[in-house]
Each structure stands twice: as C-alpha cells, then as structure tokens.
Amino acid sequence: MSKGHDRHLHLGLWLTFLDAAEWRDPASRAEELNSLQPYVEVAEIGERAKLDALIRGDGLGLPLPDPEQAFAGSLEILTLLAALAARTERIGLIGTASTTFTEPYNLARTLATLDHLSNGRVGWNIVTSIAGEEQFGYDEIPGHEERYERADEFIEVVSKLWASWEPDAVLVDRENGVFFDPDKINTIDHHGKHFRVAGPLNIARPPQGRPVFVQAGDSEKGRDFAARHAEIVFTAQNDIGKAQAFYRDVKRRVERQGRDAARVSILPGLVVTIGGSEAEAQELHDRFLARIDYERTRRNLESLLGGVDLSDIDLDERVPEERLPEAGALTRQPGRAQIFIDLAKEKGATLRRLLQALGTAHGHGRVFGTPEQVADHIQRWAGARAADGFAVSPAQGLAGARLFADEVVPILQDRGLFRREYTGGTLRDHLGLPPVP
C-alpha cells in the first residue's frame, strides 16, 4: 500500500488504561479502576487521533478472583459508554453485550438510547458468552450450536424492534398537536423458538438505523455468524499467512450470503509496545515477558483447552500432540483454542512459548518496535490483505495509547493510509457504511 492509496485503514482502540500485571506500580492509577476519568482520557486520546472507535469487552461471570490480580472487567460497559458519549463528539463507541444472558427488547432499547445520546456512534459487539451461567440460573452454559441459534433469532428480533418506528414517525407538529404518527409505529409480533415479542419498541428508530454489528469469533460457527450479520469482525491472528486465509475465508462467506464483502471490515487484535529505539522496545517487551506468572497462565491455558493437564510438562518441552484436544469439540472458545493448538502442532512451540503467547496477548498479534516499525507492521498486514485495520491494545497503558496516537498514527497518515480528519459524525460514516433504511 503506497502513499496515496485509496484503501484506508480502520483503527479501534481498546478502552482500558490499567495493565493487570502492573497494578502494584505506584503510577498505575489502580485506585481509579471504577472511576470515569481515566476512561475519558483514553477516549480523548483516541478521538484526537481520529480513530474509528473505542472498543470495550465485557464478561458477566466472575470466578473467585486471585487477590494478586487486578480485575479489569468490573464496570458495566454500556453504562460506561453512555458516560463517554457525553465527553466525546466523533469517535465510535463499541460495547459488548451477550445474546445468551440478555433479552432482545431490553438490549434493543438500551442500544437505541445510546445511539441517540451519541448521535449515531454506537457499535454492538455481539457475543454468545463463554461464562456466566451461574449468575443466570443455568446448571451449565448452553452448547455452542444452541448459543448461536439463539443469537441468530436475537438479532432478528432486535432488528425488527429498531425498525418498528419508521424513519419519519416522529413529527413534533406543534401546530396540530401531533408528536408522532401512530400509523408509522408498528408491532413486530415475533413468535420464534427462543423469543415471543410483540413490539413495538418504545423509543424512536436509532440515528444509524441500527448500531453497527460487530462480531468476534474464529470458529466455524463464528465465521458463519459473521458472514450473515457482522460489519466489523474482530479476530485473534498472530501469523500473517493464517490471517490472510481467515480474511479470504470470511470475505467469501460474506459474499455467499449475498452481502458486499467490501462493507465488512476485518480487524485483528494487535498488542503494541512502542520504544524510542529498537533496543528500548525490545527491553520493554522483555520486561513484559518477565511479568508472566507461568503457573497461573498454565492453568488458564488448561482451561482454554478444555481441562487438559499440562502440569507435568517442563516449560521448555513441547506439548505432546496426544494431549491436545480437537478444538471443534470444545464448548467454550473453540476458535481461540485452535490458535494455541496450531502453535503447538505446526510451529513446535514449547509450553513456555504457548504461555507467553497467552500471557502477553491471549493469542492476538503482538508487535514491538519504534513508531516506524509499528507502522510498517500495520501497513504490511493491510497491504497483504490480512487485515482491513486493527483493534489496537497498547501494552503500556495510557502512555502507550498516547505514543500510538501521537507517533504511529501520523506516520500512517503521511503514507496515505489513515484519515487526517473525520468526514462524518457517525460510526457508519467512519466505516464507509450507509445508514440502515
């Protein structure tokens, strides 16, 4: 991708400021984990750089936490994004909400409200959840197939609810005393396997028609689901060849659904460490590796792989292939598990390397270097059709977000790969997507 190329990147920034492994540092601001101000600072950094969106994950379950580890998922995300909507003007706001543990009417109303309050800047990261069943009265989490089946119907219902108000239903006709046209507000009368919803929604159609649909799932089910619904696809990729294969596969599936693949942006996660020199970046990366608690991370890997026992394997030994499960048989995160299975089988990774990949980036890509080297990495992947952009997670917290915004983004702008100014006000504008009629 050369300077002046007409294919621009899309860049999202993870909405976090606290590195869970460094919370004991006096400068970490750990006491502000549940305060608004540090998140406002992240949002201002992203907006200053003209990034497409802020991104925030969420989890509904909380196993008994390790007292030494900061728990970074405590704030309810849509409430946080509502607060940030009032403190920002243009940057998109992408939040995660589960189709397994919520109801369509309530979530449709919440997301419509947030889209109104932000003047059309909301994206919904659609997840089927991998945990949290204990909090909602389930003996066990529904199976992978059942969760996606429910998610398909969930999206059908919320889409009908958002469309239940026609675009010109609100009149505000003071002279005739008519606020809205009742003939343009319609019931949906949905009767399905999982939901029965009469409708209509009790709030006007969102400014974007509906929020941008975002999906993060690397499994076969996840890819098919993305092909049917997603406008942004988050993915974990740490090998450019596999990323290219994923990119081609998802785009083909989108086309088979009769959709325009150019309107679906694939954004791998990218953990970024930036140094003033290559040597400084290497030192920062080595320091990051030194913070890994290998025992805790091994337990996390065992859980990800469906409960396999790795406790007798030396850190510098390879994991025997017969210990590794078939990812497709796993109920939780089969796509993410496949990344580590492939690392072990195809790359001959030692247990130490697997734990480093999990402990530093949870299977996502990772780059460390000077601002120029980071920009080179981003450009190389985008130019190779391995990505349409990235969901950036700075390893250095707020300082890393500033470095990315102030030193990497200008390089991408100079190369003609990223916008210098916003050209619209909604998240759909940033992504080159039309409003949903």
C-alpha positions in Angstrom: 0.0 0.0 0.0 1.8 3.1 -1.2 1.3 6.7 -0.3 -2.0 8.0 -1.7 -3.6 4.5 -1.8 -7.3 4.8 -1.7 -7.8 2.0 0.7 -7.8 3.5 4.2 -7.3 1.5 7.4 -9.8 1.3 10.2 -8.4 1.5 13.7 -10.1 0.9 17.0 -8.6 1.4 20.5 -9.3 -0.9 23.4 -10.8 1.1 26.2 -8.5 0.3 29.0 -5.8 2.1 31.0 -4.7 -0.4 33.6 -2.3 -3.3 32.8 -3.5 -6.0 35.2 0.1 -7.2 35.7 1.4 -3.8 36.7 -1.3 -2.5 39.1 1.1 -2.6 42.0 3.2 0.1 40.4 2.6 3.4 42.2 2.0 5.1 38.9 -0.6 2.6 37.8 -3.7 4.6 38.9 -5.2 1.2 40.1 -7.4 3.0 42.6 -9.3 4.6 39.6 -10.3 1.3 38.1 -14.0 2.1 38.7 -13.7 5.8 38.1 -14.7 7.7 34.9 -11.7 10.0 34.4 -9.1 7.6 33.1 -11.5 6.2 30.6 -12.3 9.8 29.5 -8.5 10.3 28.9 -8.3 7.2 26.8 -11.3 8.4 24.8 -9.8 11.8 24.3 -6.6 10.2 23.0 -8.5 8.1 20.5 -10.6 11.0 19.3 -7.6 13.3 18.9 -6.0 10.7 16.6 -9.3 10.4 14.6 -9.6 6.7 15.3 -12.7 4.9 14.3 -13.9 3.7 17.6 -13.2 2.8 21.2 -13.7 -0.9 22.0 -14.6 -2.5 25.3 -15.2 -6.1 26.1 -17.3 -7.4 28.9 -17.8 -10.5 31.0 -20.8 -11.5 33.1 -19.3 -14.2 35.3 -16.7 -13.6 38.0 -15.0 -16.7 39.4 -13.4 -16.2 42.7 -10.6 -13.8 41.8 -6.9 -14.2 42.5 -6.3 -11.5 45.1 -3.0 -10.6 43.4 -4.6 -9.8 40.0 -6.5 -6.6 39.2 -9.9 -7.4 37.8 -10.3 -5.2 34.8 -13.9 -6.0 33.7 -15.9 -4.6 36.6 -17.7 -1.6 35.0 -20.9 -2.4 33.0 -19.9 -1.4 29.6 -23.0 0.2 28.1 -23.3 2.5 31.1 -19.6 3.5 30.7 -20.1 4.2 27.0 -23.1 6.4 27.8 -20.9 8.5 30.1 -18.2 8.7 27.4 -20.8 9.7 24.8 -21.3 12.9 26.7 -17.5 13.5 26.8 -16.7 12.9 23.2 -18.1 14.1 19.8 -17.0 11.9 16.9 -15.3 8.7 17.9 -17.3 5.5 17.7 -18.3 3.5 20.8 -18.3 -0.3 20.6 -19.6 -2.2 23.5 -20.1 -5.9 24.2 -23.4 -7.5 25.1 -24.5 -11.1 25.3 -27.3 -12.7 23.4 -27.3 -15.7 25.8 -27.9 -13.7 29.0 -30.0 -10.7 27.9 -33.4 -10.3 26.3 -33.9 -8.6 22.9 -36.3 -5.9 24.0 -34.2 -4.6 26.8 -31.0 -4.6 24.8 -32.6 -3.1 21.8 -33.9 -0.2 23.9 -30.6 0.3 25.7 -28.6 0.3 22.4 -31.1 2.6 20.7 -30.9 5.0 23.7 -27.1 5.0 23.5 -27.2 5.6 19.7 -29.5 8.6 20.2 -27.3 10.0 23.1 -24.2 9.7 21.0 -25.7 11.0 17.7 -25.2 7.7 16.0 -21.8 6.4 17.2 -22.6 3.0 18.6 -21.5 -0.4 17.7 -22.6 -3.7 19.3 -20.0 -6.4 19.8 -22.3 -9.5 19.6 -21.2 -12.3 21.9 -22.8 -15.6 22.9 -20.8 -15.7 26.1 -18.4 -18.4 27.4 -19.1 -18.0 31.1 -21.7 -16.6 33.5 -24.2 -19.4 33.6 -24.2 -19.5 37.4 -25.4 -15.9 37.6 -28.5 -16.6 35.4 -29.8 -19.8 36.8 -28.2 -22.2 34.3 -26.7 -25.5 35.5 -24.3 -25.3 32.6 -23.8 -22.9 29.7 -25.9 -23.8 26.6 -23.9 -25.6 23.9 -22.0 -23.8 21.1 -24.7 -24.6 18.5 -27.6 -23.6 20.7 -26.0 -20.3 21.6 -25.5 -19.3 18.0 -29.0 -20.4 17.1 -30.4 -18.2 19.8 -28.1 -15.4 18.7 -29.5 -15.5 15.1 -33.0 -15.2 16.4 -32.0 -12.5 18.9 -30.6 -10.4 16.0 -33.8 -10.9 14.0 -35.9 -9.6 16.9 -33.8 -6.6 17.8 -33.6 -5.6 14.1 -37.4 -5.8 13.9 -37.7 -3.7 17.0 -35.4 -0.9 15.8 -37.3 -0.9 12.5 -40.7 -0.8 14.3 -40.5 3.0 14.2 -40.4 4.2 10.6 -37.8 6.9 9.9 -40.4 9.7 9.7 -42.6 8.6 12.6 -41.7 11.5 14.8 -43.4 14.7 13.6 -43.2 17.2 16.5 -46.1 19.1 14.8 -46.8 21.8 17.4 -49.5 23.5 15.3 -51.7 20.4 15.1 -50.6 18.9 18.4 -49.2 15.7 16.9 -45.9 14.5 18.3 -45.7 11.2 16.3 -47.7 9.4 13.6 -49.2 6.2 15.1 -49.6 4.7 11.7 -45.8 4.7 11.4 -45.1 2.7 14.6 -45.7 -1.0 14.1 -45.9 -4.1 16.2 -43.5 -6.9 15.2 -45.5 -9.9 16.6 -42.4 -12.2 16.6 -43.1 -15.8 17.6 -39.9 -17.9 17.4 -38.2 -20.8 19.1 -36.5 -18.7 21.7 -38.5 -15.4 21.9 -42.0 -14.1 21.7 -42.0 -10.3 21.4 -45.0 -8.2 20.4 -43.2 -4.8 20.0 -43.1 -2.1 19.0 -40.0 -0.6 20.7 -40.8 2.4 23.0 -38.1 4.6 21.5 -37.7 6.1 18.1 -35.5 4.4 15.4 -31.8 5.0 16.2 -29.9 7.6 14.2 -27.9 4.9 12.3 -31.0 2.8 11.6 -29.4 0.3 14.0 -26.0 0.1 15.7 -23.0 -1.3 13.7 -22.9 -5.1 14.2 -19.5 -6.3 15.4 -18.6 -10.0 16.0 -15.6 -11.7 17.4 -15.5 -15.4 16.8 -12.9 -17.5 14.9 -14.7 -20.9 15.0 -16.7 -22.2 12.1 -19.9 -21.2 13.7 -18.5 -17.8 14.5 -17.3 -17.3 10.9 -20.7 -18.2 9.5 -22.4 -15.9 12.0 -20.1 -13.1 11.0 -20.9 -13.7 7.3 -24.6 -13.3 8.0 -24.5 -10.3 10.3 -21.2 -8.6 11.0 -20.0 -5.3 9.7 -16.8 -5.5 11.7 -15.1 -8.8 12.5 -12.7 -8.9 15.4 -10.2 -11.8 15.3 -7.1 -13.2 17.0 -4.3 -13.7 14.5 -0.6 -13.9 15.1 0.6 -15.3 11.8 0.2 -13.4 8.6 -0.4 -16.4 6.5 -3.2 -17.7 8.7 -4.6 -14.1 8.9 -4.7 -14.0 5.1 -6.5 -17.3 5.0 -9.0 -16.2 7.6 -9.5 -12.9 5.7 -10.2 -14.7 2.4 -12.5 -17.3 4.1 -14.7 -14.7 5.9 -15.0 -12.5 2.8 -16.0 -15.5 0.7 -18.6 -16.5 3.3 -20.0 -12.9 3.3 -20.3 -13.0 -0.5 -22.1 -16.3 -0.4 -24.7 -14.6 1.9 -25.3 -12.1 -0.9 -23.6 -9.3 1.0 -20.9 -6.9 -0.1 -17.6 -8.1 1.3 -16.1 -4.6 1.0 -18.6 -3.4 3.7 -17.3 -5.9 6.2 -14.0 -4.9 7.9 -11.8 -7.5 9.5 -9.8 -6.1 12.4 -7.3 -8.4 14.1 -6.3 -7.5 17.7 -2.8 -6.1 18.0 -0.9 -5.6 21.2 1.6 -2.8 20.7 4.7 -1.9 22.6 6.5 1.3 21.4 10.0 2.3 22.2 12.2 5.3 21.2 14.6 2.8 19.7 14.5 -0.8 18.7 16.6 -1.7 21.7 14.3 0.2 24.1 11.3 -1.6 22.6 13.0 -5.0 23.0 13.8 -4.1 26.6 10.1 -3.2 27.2 9.0 -6.4 25.6 11.4 -8.5 27.7 10.1 -6.8 30.8 6.6 -7.7 29.7 7.6 -11.3 29.4 9.3 -11.3 32.8 6.0 -10.4 34.4 4.2 -13.5 33.3 3.1 -15.8 36.1 3.6 -19.1 34.3 1.7 -21.2 36.9 -1.4 -19.0 36.7 -1.1 -18.8 32.9 -0.7 -22.6 32.6 -4.0 -23.0 34.5 -5.7 -20.6 32.1 -4.3 -22.5 29.1 -5.5 -25.8 30.5 -9.0 -24.3 30.9 -9.0 -22.9 27.4 -8.0 -26.3 26.1 -11.0 -28.0 27.8 -9.3 -29.1 31.0 -6.2 -30.8 29.7 -3.5 -31.4 32.3 -0.1 -29.8 31.4 1.3 -29.7 34.9 3.9 -32.4 34.3 5.4 -30.7 31.2 8.6 -28.7 31.6 8.4 -25.1 30.3 10.9 -25.8 27.6 9.3 -29.0 26.4 6.8 -29.3 23.6 3.3 -30.3 24.5 2.6 -33.9 23.2 0.1 -33.8 20.4 -2.0 -36.6 22.0 -2.7 -34.2 24.9 -4.2 -31.6 22.6 -8.0 -31.6 22.1 -9.9 -31.2 18.9 -11.0 -27.6 19.0 -14.3 -28.3 17.4 -15.3 -30.5 20.3 -14.9 -27.7 22.8 -17.9 -25.8 24.2 -16.1 -22.6 25.0 -13.9 -20.6 22.7 -13.0 -23.3 20.1 -11.6 -20.7 17.7 -9.3 -19.2 20.3 -8.2 -22.7 21.4 -7.3 -23.6 17.8 -4.7 -20.8 17.8 -2.7 -22.5 20.6 -3.3 -26.0 19.2 -1.8 -24.8 15.9 1.1 -23.2 17.7 1.9 -26.4 19.4 1.4 -28.7 16.4 2.5 -26.7 13.4 5.2 -24.4 15.0 6.5 -26.9 17.5 6.0 -24.3 20.3 7.3 -25.2 23.7 5.0 -24.8 26.7 6.8 -21.6 27.6 6.1 -20.1 24.2 2.4 -21.1 24.4 2.2 -19.4 27.8 4.0 -16.3 26.6 1.5 -16.1 23.7 -1.4 -16.4 26.1 0.0 -14.2 28.9 1.0 -11.3 26.7 -1.7 -11.2 24.1 -4.2 -14.0 24.6 -3.4 -15.3 21.1 -3.6 -11.9 19.4 -0.8 -10.4 17.3 1.9 -8.6 19.0 4.4 -6.0 17.7 7.1 -4.1 19.5 9.5 -1.5 18.0 9.8 2.1 17.1 6.8 4.0 15.8 8.1 3.5 12.3 8.4 -0.3 12.8 4.9 -0.5 14.3 3.5 1.5 11.3 5.5 -0.9 8.9 3.8 -3.9 10.6 0.3 -2.4 10.2 1.0 -1.5 6.6 2.4 -4.8 5.7 -0.6 -6.8 7.0 -3.1 -4.5 5.4 -1.2 -4.5 2.1 -1.1 -8.3 2.2 -4.9 -8.5 2.6 -4.5 -10.0 6.1 -6.5 -7.1 7.7 -8.6 -4.1 7.0 -7.2 -2.5 10.1 -6.6 -3.3 13.7 -8.1 -3.3 17.2 -5.1 -1.8 19.0 -4.3 -2.6 22.6 -1.3 -0.6 23.9 0.8 -2.7 26.3 1.9 0.5 28.1 -1.5 1.6 29.2 -2.3 5.3 28.8 1.3 6.1 27.9 1.2 3.6 25.2 -2.1 4.9 23.9 -0.6 8.4 23.6 2.5 7.0 21.9 0.3 5.2 19.3 -1.9 8.3 18.7 0.9 10.8 18.6 3.7 8.9 16.9 2.3 5.9 14.9 -0.9 7.4 13.6 0.9 10.4 12.0 3.1 8.0 10.1 0.1 6.2 8.7 -1.5 9.5 7.8 1.7 10.6 5.9 1.6 7.3 4.0 -2.0 8.0 2.9 -3.3 5.0 4.9 -5.4 6.8 7.5 -7.6 9.8 7.7 -6.4 13.2 9.0 -9.9 14.4 9.9 -13.3 12.8 10.4 -15.5 13.3 7.4 -18.8 12.3 9.1 -20.3 12.1 12.5 -21.5 8.5 12.9 -19.7 5.2 13.3 -21.2 4.2 10.0 -19.7 7.3 8.4 -16.2 6.3 9.7 -16.6 2.8 8.3 -17.9 3.9 4.9 -21.3 2.2 5.6 -24.7 3.7 4.7 -27.4 4.1 7.4 -29.7 1.1 7.7 -33.0 2.1 6.0 
